[in-house]
Amino acid sequence: MGLDLRGIKISIIGGDKRDIYLMQDLVKLGASVTAVGFHPCPELAQVHLVDKLEAAISKAQVLILPMGGTDLEGNIKTLDPDITLRLSPEIAATIPEGVILIIGFARDFVKEWANKYKWKMIEIAEMDLVAILNSIPSAEGAIQMAMEKLPITIHGSNSFVLGFGRLGKTLARMLHGIGARTTVVARKRPALARVLEMGYRPLHLSELHQFIHEADVIFNTIPALVLDHKLLSLMNKDTLIIDLASSPGGTDFTAAKRMGIQAILAPSLPGLVAPKSGGKILAQVIPQLILREVPHDIFRE
């Protein structure tokens, strides 16, 4: 039996092109979908578009925020530059108890509000099903970006991957597959053993300073300040840094700019390079979460 979202009122609060494809699938499953932060377009003909956050929240039983969540001030990314969205303390206080709030990554203040106002908040960015599938367009997009920015081919390059989590594994495999001399930097010894078994060069994070001068391109996936001023000062100035960690990333971008090192913060690449694939990934997960968290019959009108 297929998924049935009939009678469920869902509001999409900002986001990127992935959310357009997600909304189309939610509508096909019978949900009543409202969205704020999007341009009118034929793909959203069956979606109720509003221009105020309050209107989107009103009467919604499910709120879906972007994969990147909010910035430190509560601002939410939108595709419509004329609409500014901010999840402020005043707005948070209007979201009723029991609302399902689905978000990729939640800041600490959003978690505090969820606890205070008793929302049913679900963070999905770190769910295996989402993170592993999202690692494919993220890795492809990162490599595409490197190809566009580097004066050399990826094949034969010294490519460093910092971190060996779900994205790091996919990225290392793709780089190795197209002929890069791939070095993977990690903290845990079991991860480094797996790196060696897979045919890449393993490097403990504590040893990075000894070898970082070799890198032609560095892909960072570690969500902590790794490439600090000290490490940057040891790098070849022609090295390209592509930081894929959640904002603010793991690079001292101010220091990199001062040193003339090209460093690019590139989170949420699926929404940029493969929005349809990214939207379909979300559509595989979100309807099931909605139906799992709340008995469906209470939504029936």
C-alpha positions in Angstrom: 0.0 0.0 0.0 1.4 3.4 -0.9 2.0 6.3 1.4 -1.0 8.5 2.1 -0.6 12.1 3.3 -4.2 13.1 2.7 -5.4 15.7 5.2 -1.9 16.6 6.4 -1.1 20.3 6.3 2.6 20.7 5.6 4.5 24.0 5.3 7.9 24.3 3.6 9.8 27.2 5.3 12.5 28.3 2.8 15.0 26.1 1.2 16.5 25.5 -2.2 15.6 23.8 -5.5 15.5 20.4 -3.8 12.4 21.5 -2.0 10.6 22.2 -5.2 10.9 18.5 -6.1 10.1 17.5 -2.6 6.9 19.6 -2.6 5.8 18.0 -5.9 6.0 14.6 -4.3 4.2 15.6 -1.1 1.4 17.0 -3.2 1.2 13.7 -5.2 0.9 11.9 -1.9 -2.2 14.0 -1.0 -0.7 16.5 1.4 -1.9 20.1 1.6 1.3 22.0 1.0 2.0 25.7 1.8 5.4 27.3 1.1 7.2 30.6 1.9 10.4 31.8 0.2 9.8 30.6 -3.3 9.0 32.2 -6.7 5.7 31.3 -8.3 6.5 28.7 -11.0 4.6 26.0 -12.9 6.2 23.2 -10.8 4.5 24.7 -7.7 1.1 25.3 -9.3 -0.5 23.0 -6.6 1.3 24.6 -3.7 -0.1 27.5 -1.8 2.6 30.2 -1.8 2.7 32.9 0.8 5.1 35.7 1.5 5.0 35.8 5.3 6.5 33.3 7.7 3.5 33.7 10.0 1.1 32.7 7.2 3.1 29.6 6.5 3.1 28.6 10.2 -0.6 29.2 10.7 -2.5 25.9 11.0 0.5 23.8 9.8 0.8 20.4 11.4 4.3 19.8 9.9 7.0 22.4 9.3 9.9 21.5 7.0 13.0 23.7 7.3 16.1 23.6 4.9 18.8 21.0 5.2 21.2 23.7 6.4 18.7 24.9 9.0 19.2 28.5 10.0 22.3 30.7 10.5 23.4 31.9 13.9 20.8 34.7 13.8 17.9 32.4 12.8 17.9 33.5 9.1 16.6 30.9 6.7 17.7 30.6 3.1 15.1 31.3 0.4 15.0 31.1 -3.4 13.0 34.4 -3.6 15.4 37.2 -2.7 12.4 39.5 -2.0 11.4 37.4 0.9 13.4 37.4 4.1 12.8 34.7 6.7 14.0 34.6 10.3 13.1 32.1 12.9 13.1 34.7 15.8 12.1 34.1 19.4 8.8 35.8 18.8 8.1 33.5 15.8 9.2 30.4 17.7 6.7 31.3 20.5 3.8 31.1 18.0 4.6 27.6 16.8 2.2 25.3 18.7 3.0 22.4 20.9 3.1 19.1 19.1 4.0 20.4 15.7 6.4 18.2 13.7 9.4 20.2 12.8 11.7 18.5 10.3 15.1 20.1 9.7 18.4 19.1 8.3 20.6 20.5 11.0 19.4 22.4 14.1 21.3 25.1 15.9 21.4 24.9 19.7 18.9 27.7 20.1 16.4 25.8 17.8 16.8 22.7 20.0 16.2 24.8 23.1 13.0 26.2 21.6 11.9 22.7 20.5 12.2 21.5 24.0 10.6 24.6 25.5 7.6 24.6 23.2 7.3 20.8 22.9 7.7 20.5 19.2 8.4 17.1 17.7 11.7 18.0 16.1 13.5 15.6 13.8 17.0 16.3 12.5 17.6 14.4 9.3 21.0 15.5 8.0 22.8 12.9 10.0 20.4 10.1 9.3 22.2 7.4 7.4 19.7 7.1 4.7 19.8 10.8 4.0 23.5 11.4 4.6 24.8 8.4 2.6 22.6 9.2 -0.4 23.4 12.9 -0.1 27.1 12.1 -0.2 26.8 11.2 -3.9 25.7 14.6 -5.3 27.9 16.3 -2.7 31.0 14.5 -3.8 30.2 14.9 -7.5 29.6 18.6 -7.0 32.9 19.0 -5.0 34.9 17.3 -7.7 33.1 19.4 -10.4 34.0 22.5 -8.5 37.7 21.4 -8.2 37.8 20.7 -12.0 36.6 24.2 -12.7 39.0 25.9 -10.3 42.2 23.9 -10.7 44.7 24.5 -13.5 45.5 20.7 -13.5 43.5 17.6 -13.9 42.2 15.6 -10.9 43.8 12.6 -12.4 47.3 12.6 -11.1 46.7 15.3 -8.5 47.5 15.1 -4.9 44.0 15.2 -3.4 43.5 15.3 0.3 40.2 14.3 2.0 39.9 15.5 5.6 37.5 13.2 7.4 36.3 9.7 6.7 32.7 9.8 7.5 29.9 9.2 5.0 30.8 12.0 2.7 34.6 11.4 3.1 34.2 7.8 2.1 32.2 8.6 -1.1 34.6 11.4 -2.0 37.7 9.4 -1.5 36.3 6.5 -3.7 35.4 8.9 -6.5 38.7 10.7 -6.5 40.6 7.4 -6.4 38.4 6.2 -9.3 39.4 9.0 -11.6 43.1 8.7 -10.9 43.8 11.1 -8.1 46.6 10.3 -5.6 44.2 10.2 -2.7 45.2 10.9 0.9 42.6 10.5 3.6 43.1 12.3 6.9 41.3 11.0 10.0 41.7 10.8 13.8 40.6 7.2 14.5 43.0 4.4 13.9 40.3 1.9 12.7 39.3 4.4 10.1 42.9 4.8 8.9 43.2 1.0 8.7 40.1 1.0 6.4 41.6 3.8 4.4 44.7 1.6 3.8 42.6 -1.4 2.9 40.7 0.6 0.3 43.9 1.6 -1.4 44.3 5.3 -0.3 47.1 6.8 1.7 46.1 7.1 5.4 47.3 10.1 7.4 46.5 10.8 11.1 45.3 14.3 11.7 48.2 14.9 14.0 50.6 14.3 11.1 48.8 16.6 8.6 51.3 19.4 9.2 54.1 17.3 7.8 52.4 16.6 4.5 50.0 19.4 3.8 52.5 21.1 1.5 52.0 18.2 -1.0 48.3 18.9 -1.6 47.0 20.3 -4.8 43.4 20.3 -3.5 42.0 19.7 -0.1 38.4 18.6 0.5 37.4 19.2 4.1 34.4 17.3 5.6 35.3 17.8 9.3 32.8 20.2 11.0 35.4 21.8 13.2 38.3 24.3 12.7 40.9 22.0 11.2 42.6 24.3 8.6 43.7 27.0 11.0 46.3 29.7 10.5 49.2 27.5 11.4 48.3 24.7 8.9 47.4 27.2 6.2 50.9 28.8 6.6 52.4 25.4 5.7 50.4 25.0 2.5 51.5 25.6 -1.0 49.7 28.9 -1.9 48.3 27.3 -5.2 46.4 24.7 -3.2 42.7 24.8 -3.6 40.5 24.2 -0.5 36.9 23.1 -0.9 35.2 23.0 2.5 32.1 20.8 2.6 31.5 21.0 6.3 28.4 22.7 7.7 28.7 26.5 8.0 31.0 28.0 9.2 33.1 25.2 7.9 36.5 23.9 9.1 38.8 26.6 7.5 40.0 29.9 8.8 38.7 31.7 5.7 40.0 35.1 6.8 43.5 33.8 7.2 43.3 31.9 3.9 42.3 35.1 2.1 45.1 37.1 3.7 47.6 34.4 2.5 46.2 34.3 -1.0 44.9 30.8 -0.7 41.7 30.0 -2.6 39.3 28.5 -0.1 35.6 27.9 -0.9 32.9 27.1 1.6 30.5 24.8 -0.2 27.8 23.2 2.0 24.5 22.0 0.6 25.9 21.1 -2.8 23.1 18.7 -3.6 20.7 21.7 -3.9 23.1 23.4 -6.3 24.4 20.6 -8.6 21.7 18.0 -8.5 18.5 19.4 -7.0 16.2 16.8 -8.5 18.2 13.9 -7.1 18.5 15.8 -3.8 14.7 16.4 -3.7 14.0 12.7 -4.4 16.3 11.7 -1.5 14.2 13.9 0.8 11.0 12.6 -0.6 12.1 9.0 0.2 12.5 9.9 3.9 10.2 12.8 4.9 6.8 11.3 4.2 7.7 8.1 6.2 8.9 10.2 9.1 5.6 12.2 9.2 3.5 9.0 9.2 5.8 7.4 11.8 5.8 10.2 14.2 2.0 11.0 14.4 -1.0 8.6 14.0 -2.4 9.4 10.6 -6.0 9.4 11.6 -5.7 12.5 13.7 -5.1 14.5 10.5 -8.3 13.4 8.8 -10.8 16.1 8.3 
